Amino acid sequence: MNSTQGWSLLELMIVLSIIAILSLAGTPGFSNHVKRSQSEKAARLILHSLKLAQQQAAIKQKTITICPSINQQCSKKDAQHLGIFFDDNENHQIDDNEQVVAFNKVTHDASHLFIKASFGRPYIRFKPSAHAMESGSIFYCPEREDIFGQVITVNLAGRAYLIEDKSIMENKIDCP
């Protein structure tokens, strides 16, 4: 008797084809999961930064500034960092003689931050009473995927919160 053990080339090719098809079917779902996870991480960091700024204003009994930053200057859009600092001379940039509480890289790759605050200002300040001097929103905008964008809003009482109901924005963030 001649019995052969093992797989034929045809059987091996069929199994490999099935594995390739199944792995390709799972890739978009995994990619969306990673993007959503990065977006949620950025939102948590922004919320944490706002709360830190509010706490530092109350502890130090000084007005503190938080803003999306490019080259250590407050910027309304296209920033990747979030700066928290005591802006003693009120020029909306981090100078050598000013105390920096935190300077965090919030975004990754081509994603960016932008801000819409009272009177078109590129920053939000907290008073020593922990109340905000400007109300506004900080937007996290991922590259080409505005469905994963996040909006964190601060009211004049100083409360920061994540906008959960995106249905008011038709489930997507209007990123510039």
C-alpha positions in Angstrom: 0.0 0.0 0.0 1.1 3.4 -0.9 -0.4 6.0 1.4 0.8 9.6 1.4 0.6 11.8 4.5 0.5 15.5 4.5 -1.1 18.3 2.5 -1.3 18.6 -1.2 -0.2 21.9 -2.7 -3.8 22.7 -3.7 -5.1 22.1 -0.2 -2.3 24.4 1.2 -3.1 27.2 -1.2 -6.9 27.0 -0.4 -6.1 27.3 3.4 -3.7 30.2 2.8 -6.3 32.0 0.7 -9.0 31.6 3.3 -6.6 33.0 6.0 -5.7 35.9 3.8 -9.4 36.8 3.1 -10.3 36.6 6.8 -7.4 38.8 7.9 -8.2 41.4 5.2 -11.8 41.4 6.4 -10.7 42.2 9.9 -8.2 45.0 9.1 -10.7 47.9 8.6 -12.4 47.1 11.9 -9.1 47.0 13.7 -7.9 50.2 12.1 -11.1 52.0 13.2 -10.6 50.6 16.7 -7.1 52.1 16.8 -8.3 55.5 15.6 -11.2 55.5 18.1 -8.8 54.6 20.9 -6.3 57.4 19.9 -9.2 59.8 19.8 -10.4 58.8 23.2 -6.9 59.0 24.6 -6.5 62.6 23.3 -9.9 63.6 24.7 -8.9 62.3 28.2 -5.6 64.1 28.0 -7.3 67.4 27.1 -9.8 66.9 30.0 -7.0 66.1 32.4 -5.1 69.2 31.2 -8.1 71.5 31.7 -8.6 70.1 35.2 -4.9 70.5 36.0 -5.0 74.1 34.9 -8.0 74.8 37.0 -6.4 73.2 40.1 -3.1 75.1 39.6 -5.0 78.4 39.4 -6.7 77.7 42.7 -3.5 76.4 44.4 -1.2 79.2 43.3 -3.9 81.8 43.4 -2.9 83.1 40.0 -4.6 83.3 36.6 -3.4 80.4 34.4 -3.6 80.0 30.6 -4.2 76.8 28.6 -4.1 76.7 24.9 -3.3 74.7 21.8 0.3 75.6 21.0 2.6 75.9 18.0 6.2 76.8 18.8 5.1 77.7 22.4 2.6 80.3 21.1 -1.2 80.0 21.5 -2.8 79.1 18.2 -6.4 78.8 17.1 -5.8 75.8 14.8 -3.3 73.2 13.5 -1.6 72.7 16.9 -0.4 69.4 18.2 0.6 70.5 21.8 -1.4 71.8 24.7 0.4 74.3 26.9 -0.5 75.2 30.5 1.4 78.1 31.9 1.2 81.2 34.0 1.2 84.0 31.4 2.5 86.9 33.6 2.9 89.3 30.7 -0.3 88.2 28.9 1.3 87.8 25.5 -0.2 84.3 25.0 3.2 82.6 24.5 5.5 80.7 26.8 8.4 83.0 27.7 11.6 82.0 29.5 10.6 83.7 32.7 7.1 82.1 32.9 6.3 79.0 34.8 5.2 76.1 32.6 2.9 73.7 34.4 2.7 71.3 31.5 3.4 71.1 27.7 1.8 68.0 26.3 1.8 66.5 22.8 -1.8 65.6 22.5 -2.0 64.5 18.8 -0.2 62.0 16.6 0.7 61.9 12.9 -1.4 64.5 11.0 -4.1 65.0 13.6 -4.4 68.5 15.2 -6.1 70.6 17.8 -8.1 73.8 17.4 -10.0 76.0 19.8 -13.1 78.2 19.7 -13.2 80.4 22.8 -15.0 83.6 23.8 -14.3 86.6 21.7 -12.2 84.5 19.2 -9.4 84.0 21.7 -6.9 81.2 21.1 -6.8 80.3 24.8 -8.9 79.7 27.9 -7.8 81.1 31.3 -8.8 80.1 34.8 -9.0 82.6 37.6 -7.7 81.9 41.2 -11.4 81.1 42.1 -11.1 78.2 39.5 -13.7 79.8 37.3 -13.0 80.2 33.6 -12.4 83.6 32.2 -13.5 82.4 28.7 -15.9 79.7 27.8 -15.1 77.6 24.8 -14.3 74.3 23.2 -11.1 72.5 22.3 -11.5 70.2 19.2 -9.4 67.1 18.5 -9.3 66.5 14.8 -7.8 63.3 13.4 -6.5 63.1 9.9 -9.4 62.8 7.4 -11.6 60.9 9.9 -13.8 63.6 11.5 -16.2 60.8 12.8 -13.5 60.2 15.4 -13.1 63.8 16.4 -13.7 64.9 19.9 -15.0 68.1 21.5 -14.2 69.2 25.0 -16.1 72.2 26.3 -15.4 74.5 29.2 -18.2 76.7 30.7 -17.6 79.9 32.7 -18.0 78.0 36.0 -14.9 76.2 34.9 -16.5 72.8 34.3 -14.9 70.9 31.5 -16.8 68.1 29.8 -16.7 65.9 26.7 -19.5 66.4 24.2 -20.9 62.9 24.1 -24.0 63.5 22.0 -22.6 64.1 18.5 -26.0 63.9 17.0 -26.3 67.6 17.4 -23.3 67.8 15.0 -24.6 65.0 12.7 -22.2 62.5 14.3 -19.1 64.3 13.1 -16.9 67.2 14.1 -16.5 70.1 11.7 -12.7 70.3 11.7 -11.0 73.0 9.6 
